[in-house]
Structures are given as structure tokens and as C-alpha cells.
């Protein structure tokens, strides 16, 4: 592969990891708000907060990796996206700052625990929606270039476009679906069958809704982005494989077992993540070579070869250092039954 392809593949890997981890993280905040103590589903809220306690810091690591990779590998693209997306990205950063601040202070005192649940729940819905709603900007029709070669966003046109709201709906539905699936597996790992049934029920409802919003997001791209629709149709095997993976994962929620509640949540979440993985590959191939259609391609935006090689070595070393830490995190907080089943309660667990 050439340098631009390697660089965009690394950036895509970070974005995909953040999309999955962020969806579960933000969605867990929303479910913790929904299944608050006042709702009667106390254990469901505790499970969600117990996952949030250590995970939000790890999720933010990938956000930093994305920003550094974009600026390092594609400095010109960083300028273009930073210019045209200044408003939505600023809103996301403000919401992230507010959410993270309450995460930290709620650990120090229980005074902010209820406010934290509201902040975490509301920002958990708004942040993924805002992040995914900017995706239509890269598809064309919403960015103009003035005589001084400065790009600017047609914000009014974007807000009046159906594809913007279709992507917003897809982002929220995907986030809540992935979080419900993961938390059902998390509760199942803790042998908390009643909480498992609560999240399994939510995942059963949200699964088809996610698929419908994905189709709407695709076919509302025209007429501004007819080119990407044609690209998606040209790479249909990836999306067919994605639908098959979704079918296996979703059906696993009903697979019988010898004992306990029906469903295989570990298989379900694995195949659903596989669904997003396959669909994102097909979408990325359809999107290439453009980063911002029709103004910017990966070949135009990639950094020079010397900096590329230095960044590649740096990221290789960084991943080698971080990988054992991520594995240890998984063993301590996602597999340890003592932590999952007997950890602190909902008010004391988020930090």
C-alpha cells in the first residue's frame, strides 16, 4: 500500500475503535439515567455506572489518537475540517468538558451524583449524534470555497437537509443499541439475570430501528451526494455481509441455553460489532479517495514522506505500549466478577 492508504487506514482504525467504545460509553450514561433509582430498576443503573467508572478515560484516549493522527498524517485535511466544522466540533468539546468535569467531581462527593446522572445521560445522547451528524459534510454540497481559497460551511443548508437528521437518528439509535447489547453481556457476566433481561429487552427493540435508520441515512444522501450512493452500491458485498452479521448477532438474543434466561449476549455483541466493522469498510472504500468531496483527496492532504515514516514508527511504539494496558483493563474491569458483581453502587462508582 502507498503512504496515503496506510495513513487513512490507521486513522480509520482509531475512528472505528472510538465509535464502538464511545457508543457503549455514552450509551451507558443514558441508560444509567433511564434506569435511575426512582425507576425501580436500581441494578440496571448500577451496572451501567459500574461500567462507566473506569471506561470513560480509556475512551477519551482514542479521541486524542484520532486528533493527533488527523493533524499528523493529513495536516491539510485538519485545516479544512477544523475550519468548516468549527461550530459542531466546538459544541462536542464543550459537552465533553462538562461531562468529564462532573465525572471527576462526582467521585469526590456524592453531592453531585444526581446531577451527574443527568449530565452524563443527556450528553451521552447529544455527543454521538453531533459527531455522526457532521458526516454528511464530507459528502459534498455543504462546503463552498471563497475567492481567497478559504472553505466555509453552508450551515443553513446543512440544517435543512434530510440526510443530516437521518445521520443524527442513526447515530443515536446505534449508540443506544450497542450500549444495551454490551450492558446485557456485562450483566450476564455478573450473573445478574434480572438486569440482563432489562438490557436484552432494550436491545431487541433497538436492533431493527438501527437498521432502518442506517438505510434512511444512506438513501437520503442524494441528491447532494449521489456519488457516494453509487459507490455504496458498487461495494454491495460488504454491506450484504454486514446485514448477515447483524442477523446472526440479533438472532443470538433468542438462542436457547441449558439454564438461565435465553440469549447469547457475547455472541450477539461480537457479531453486531462485526456488522459495523464490515459496513464501515464498505463505506470507506466507497468514500475513497475523497476526504472532503470534491475539494480534498487523501493524496492531496497526506503529509510528506519523512514525517509519515516518523509518525508510523511513533504510532507502532505507542500501540505496543498501550496494548498490554488495554488488556489489563479488560481483565480487571470487564472480566473480574468481583468488580462487576460486588463493586460500589451507582452513586459511588463513577469517577
Secondary structure, 3 states (H helix, E strand, C coil): CCHHHHHHHHHHHHHHHHHHHHHHHHHHHHHHHHCCHHHCCHHHHHHHHHHHHHHHHHHHHHHHHHHHHHHHHCHHHHHHHHHHCHHHHHHHHHHHHHHHHHHHHHHHCHHHHHHHHHHHHHHHHHHHHHHHHCHHHHHCCCEEECCCCCEEECHHHHHCCHHHHHHHHHHHHHHHHHHHHHHHHHHHHCCCHHHHHHHHHHHHHHHHHHHHHHHHHHHCCCCCCHHHHHHHHHCHHHHHHHHHHHHHHHHHHHCCCCCCCCCCHHHHHHHHHHHHHHHHHHHHHHHCCEEECCCEEHHHHCCCHHHHHHHHHHHHHHHHHHHHHHHHHHHHHHCCHHHHHHCCCHHHHCC
